[in-house]
């Protein structure tokens, strides 16, 4: 039976895994297969699902790439496995804008209505890796220096408050699919990218961003005056979903946030902390040889910013992550 099943991999679905679970000894753990979008997602969803494993249950997290030429992404995770997901085979994906669209598109409906498809609520896992309350811990992981020289929470709150009104405009266009091209994600990202942030005076970068946001909003109001009436209703909808002017950064495109907004700031902070630590070593060293040896030892212990951002799991304290856990617990309960 197992050999025959392996020859029919194109037709593998939840019923197949349910049958395998029934054939295993009663004392063996039930196996739930989990399909995710990419390699980076494996660690994130392990941090979600691993806490529910016990002597009766285990999760096997993988990419949906058996006969799909290593296809990755949300479409592969959902579309290729939609007929197969079920009790013992689930899909875990980034929410993207599908959570915000609340069933306005077919992909959004599939993601929200299927009880065996789980999503991040935040736009993507990269947004969780930029979770403000965990960025100081990231800097400590990189530099082994616990000196707080930058308030990441205040900075990303200011960033969110600045881009929030333009984000509402962006969602208005997303809701009107025929008009999305007039203010799509690419155009939105161009506006909300930050200039180089001065750690001693981050307010300058926020003020510069504010000018860009106001200019774009003025342009949109002139070109699409009728859409302005839809802004209050869209804003209420977003707030009902838990999206507001304090956490907007969690709901914009993840790669853009990670690569062009947050990691450059974290890198700058880490550079300062590393120099601070090295200067402290020089000041405390008895002679130059000891200083060189200690600095070499210190540098060998340092991590890379982007890698440490991906490894930091402080996002588990976020409200969005708690929603994911609630969904998984409901699935397991049923």
C-alpha positions in Angstrom: 0.0 0.0 0.0 2.8 2.4 0.9 4.7 1.6 -2.4 1.6 2.2 -4.4 0.9 5.5 -2.6 4.4 6.7 -3.4 3.8 6.2 -7.1 0.7 8.4 -6.9 2.4 11.4 -5.4 0.4 13.7 -7.7 -2.7 12.7 -5.9 -1.4 12.9 -2.3 -3.9 14.6 -0.1 -5.1 14.7 3.5 -6.9 11.4 3.2 -3.6 9.7 2.3 -2.0 11.0 5.4 -5.0 10.1 7.5 -4.8 6.5 6.1 -1.1 6.4 7.0 -1.8 7.6 10.5 -4.5 4.9 10.9 -2.1 2.2 9.7 0.6 3.1 12.2 0.7 1.5 15.7 -1.7 3.1 18.2 1.2 4.3 20.3 2.8 6.1 17.4 2.3 9.9 17.0 -0.2 11.3 14.6 1.6 13.0 11.8 0.3 16.3 10.3 2.0 17.4 7.1 2.4 21.2 6.8 3.1 23.0 3.5 4.8 26.4 3.6 5.8 28.9 1.0 9.6 29.0 1.2 12.6 27.8 3.2 12.6 30.8 5.5 9.0 30.0 6.5 10.0 26.6 7.9 11.6 28.1 11.1 8.7 30.5 11.6 6.0 27.9 11.4 8.1 25.6 13.6 8.0 28.3 16.2 4.2 28.3 15.9 3.4 24.6 15.7 6.3 23.0 17.7 4.7 24.0 21.0 1.8 21.7 20.3 3.8 18.6 19.6 3.7 15.9 22.3 3.8 12.1 22.4 0.6 11.9 20.4 1.2 14.5 17.7 3.9 15.7 15.4 4.1 18.3 12.5 6.2 17.7 9.4 6.9 21.1 7.8 8.0 21.2 4.2 7.7 23.0 0.8 4.9 21.8 -1.6 7.5 20.8 -4.2 7.2 17.0 -4.8 6.4 17.3 -8.6 6.2 21.0 -9.0 9.8 21.8 -10.0 10.6 23.4 -6.7 7.7 25.9 -7.1 7.5 28.2 -4.1 5.2 30.9 -2.9 1.7 31.3 -1.7 0.2 30.1 -5.0 2.0 26.8 -4.8 1.2 26.4 -1.1 -2.5 27.1 -1.5 -3.5 26.5 -5.1 -1.6 23.3 -5.7 -2.7 21.8 -2.4 -6.2 23.2 -2.0 -7.9 19.9 -2.9 -5.6 18.0 -0.6 -5.6 20.1 2.6 -7.6 18.6 5.4 -7.5 17.0 8.8 -3.9 15.8 8.5 -2.5 18.1 5.8 -2.5 21.9 6.2 -1.0 24.9 4.5 0.6 27.8 6.3 1.1 31.0 4.3 1.9 34.7 4.5 -1.3 36.8 4.7 0.0 39.4 2.3 -3.0 41.7 1.6 -5.5 38.9 1.6 -6.3 39.4 5.3 -7.0 43.0 4.6 -9.1 42.3 1.5 -11.5 40.1 3.7 -12.6 37.8 0.9 -12.8 40.4 -1.9 -10.7 38.1 -4.1 -10.7 34.3 -4.7 -7.3 33.9 -3.0 -8.5 35.9 0.0 -11.6 33.8 0.3 -9.6 30.6 0.1 -7.2 31.7 2.7 -9.8 33.0 5.2 -12.6 30.4 4.7 -10.6 27.1 4.6 -10.1 25.9 8.2 -6.9 24.0 7.1 -5.1 27.1 5.8 -3.3 29.3 8.4 -1.9 32.7 7.7 0.3 35.3 9.5 -2.2 38.1 9.9 0.8 40.5 9.5 1.8 40.8 5.9 4.6 38.3 6.0 7.1 36.6 8.4 9.5 39.4 7.5 7.2 41.9 9.3 7.4 39.7 12.4 11.2 39.7 12.2 11.0 43.5 12.3 8.8 43.5 15.4 9.8 46.6 17.3 10.0 45.2 20.8 12.5 42.6 19.7 15.0 44.8 17.8 17.1 45.7 20.8 17.5 42.0 21.5 18.6 41.6 17.9 21.3 44.2 18.4 22.5 42.4 21.5 22.6 39.1 19.6 24.7 40.8 16.9 27.1 42.9 19.1 26.9 41.3 22.5 26.5 44.9 23.8 23.3 45.6 25.9 23.6 49.3 25.8 20.3 50.9 24.6 21.1 53.8 22.3 18.0 53.8 20.1 14.3 53.5 20.8 13.1 51.1 18.1 9.5 51.1 19.4 9.1 54.8 19.3 10.8 55.0 15.9 8.5 52.4 14.2 5.5 53.9 15.9 6.4 57.2 14.4 7.0 55.6 11.1 3.6 53.9 11.2 1.8 57.0 12.2 3.4 58.9 9.3 2.5 56.3 6.6 -0.9 55.4 8.1 -3.1 57.9 6.1 -1.4 56.9 2.8 -1.8 53.3 3.7 -5.6 53.8 4.0 -5.6 55.4 0.6 -3.6 52.3 -0.7 -6.2 49.9 0.7 -9.0 51.9 -0.9 -7.3 51.2 -4.3 -6.7 47.6 -3.4 -10.4 47.2 -2.7 -11.2 48.4 -6.2 -9.3 46.0 -8.3 -9.8 47.8 -11.6 -8.2 50.9 -10.1 -5.2 49.2 -8.2 -2.9 50.1 -11.1 -3.2 53.8 -10.2 -1.7 53.3 -6.8 -0.2 49.8 -6.5 2.2 48.3 -4.0 5.3 49.4 -6.0 4.2 53.0 -6.0 3.2 52.9 -2.3 6.6 51.4 -1.4 8.5 54.1 -3.3 6.8 56.7 -1.1 7.3 55.1 2.2 10.9 54.2 1.9 13.1 56.0 4.4 16.2 58.1 3.7 19.3 57.3 5.7 18.4 57.5 9.4 20.6 59.4 11.8 20.5 57.5 15.0 21.1 60.7 17.1 18.3 62.5 15.3 15.8 60.0 13.7 13.1 62.7 13.7 14.7 64.2 10.5 14.0 61.0 8.5 10.4 60.9 9.7 9.9 64.5 8.8 11.3 63.9 5.3 9.0 60.9 5.0 6.0 63.0 6.1 6.6 65.5 3.3 6.6 62.7 0.7 3.4 61.2 2.2 1.6 64.6 2.2 2.7 65.3 -1.4 1.4 61.9 -2.6 -1.9 62.3 -0.7 -2.4 65.8 -2.2 -1.9 64.2 -5.7 -4.4 61.4 -5.0 -7.0 63.8 -3.7 -6.8 65.9 -6.8 -6.9 63.0 -9.2 -9.5 60.8 -7.4 -11.7 63.2 -5.4 -14.6 60.7 -5.2 -12.4 58.1 -3.5 -11.8 60.4 -0.6 -15.3 59.6 0.6 -14.4 56.0 1.0 -11.5 56.7 3.4 -13.5 56.9 6.7 -15.2 53.5 6.1 -11.9 51.9 5.0 -10.2 53.2 8.1 -12.9 51.8 10.4 -12.6 48.4 8.6 -8.8 48.4 9.2 -9.2 49.3 12.9 -11.7 46.5 13.3 -9.1 44.1 12.0 -6.6 45.3 14.5 -4.6 47.5 12.1 -4.0 51.1 13.2 -1.7 54.0 13.0 0.6 52.4 15.7 1.3 49.1 14.0 0.9 49.9 10.2 4.5 48.7 9.6 3.4 45.1 10.3 1.0 45.2 7.3 3.1 46.7 4.5 5.1 44.5 2.2 7.5 42.5 4.3 10.6 42.4 2.1 10.4 46.2 1.6 10.1 46.8 5.4 12.9 44.3 6.2 15.4 45.4 3.5 14.8 49.1 3.1 13.4 50.4 6.3 14.4 48.3 9.4 17.6 46.4 8.7 19.5 49.5 7.6 18.6 51.1 11.0 19.5 48.0 12.9 22.8 47.8 11.0 23.7 51.4 11.9 22.9 50.9 15.6 24.9 47.7 15.6 27.9 49.4 14.0 27.9 52.0 16.8 27.5 49.4 19.5 30.4 47.4 18.1 32.7 50.4 17.9 31.7 51.3 21.5 32.6 47.8 22.7 35.9 47.8 20.9 36.8 51.2 22.3 36.0 49.9 25.8 38.3 46.9 25.2 41.1 49.3 24.2 40.6 51.4 27.2 40.7 48.5 29.6 43.6 46.6 28.0 47.0 46.7 29.8 48.9 46.8 26.5 48.3 46.9 22.7 48.8 43.2 22.2 46.1 42.4 24.8 43.8 44.8 23.1 44.4 43.2 19.7 43.8 39.7 21.1 40.6 40.7 22.9 39.2 42.6 19.9 39.9 39.6 17.7 38.1 37.3 20.1 35.2 39.7 20.3 34.9 40.1 16.5 34.8 36.3 16.1 31.8 36.2 18.4 29.8 38.8 16.4 26.7 37.9 14.3 25.3 39.3 11.1 22.4 41.7 11.3 20.0 40.1 8.8 20.7 36.6 10.1 20.0 37.6 13.7 16.9 39.4 12.7 15.6 36.2 11.2 16.5 34.2 14.3 15.0 36.6 16.9 11.6 35.2 18.1 10.5 38.1 20.2 7.5 38.5 17.8 5.9 35.6 19.7 4.7 38.3 22.2 2.8 40.2 19.4 -1.0 40.3 19.2 -0.7 39.0 15.6 1.2 35.9 16.7 -1.3 35.3 19.4 -4.1 35.2 16.8 -2.2 32.5 14.9 -1.9 30.4 18.0 -5.6 30.8 18.6 -6.4 29.5 15.1 -4.1 26.5 15.5 -5.7 25.7 18.9 -9.1 25.9 17.4 -8.1 23.5 14.6 -6.6 21.0 17.1 -9.6 21.2 19.4 -11.9 20.3 16.5 
